[in-house]
Amino acid sequence: MGDWDFLYEMRERGYSPEEIADAASCGVAPWQWKDIDREWVDSELEVVLEDDLNSFEPDEKFQSRDGFPYCPDEHIEIFQSLVDCAARHFENTGRYLQVWGELGEIYAEIKFGLCRHGTHRAGSDGTIAGKLVEVKTISPERAGDRVFVKRQGDFEQLLIIRIDQNFQFQGKLFERSELKGSAGKYLRGQMKFDQGLY
């Protein structure tokens, strides 16, 4: 189970969006709290609060880096809300919202540490650990497991995100050299469905 998979489990167990957001902000599921020492938590909070107070400047406005979320905790909450909204829309209408690319990239930010470029940059979507990455999302509407990406892109890695019909996410990162298609305009990546959740 991945670091953030407990958020899906909380949703399945019937926790409210507020409880899920709280768990996302601290990185711990409610049933894991019994394993965390209260004195340690209090001491860590004192250090964090002291550091925050020492560095706080009231007139200073926070500026995010190009393409990076202002608040990671809020970003997780927004992602969960978007997934819930897309699922509710499908349940209500039988049609999918066409938000797959954005959901895939937000998931990549949260799960893989993608730092997205600003808008309208061709060739790659962002970086992970300093490498240029192109993100391709396979929606629940697609039966296939292949994606195509333009060969001319400057990406070093391809991240394939798969969203299934239950709005569960999988992801796998490929090196450019692993992609198929020695000739032509496109390279092809393939994600096997039996690879399990990441």
Secondary structure, DSSP 8 states (H G I E B T S, - for coil): --TTTHHHHHHHTT--HHHHHHHHHHT--GGGGGGS-HHHHHHHHHHHHHHHHHH--TT------TT--S-HHHHHHHHHHHHHHHHHHHHHHS---S-HHHHHHHHHHHHH--EE--TT--S-SEEETTEEEEEEEE-TT----EEEEETTS--SEEEEEEE-TT--EEEEEEEGGG-B-SSSSEEEEE--GGG---
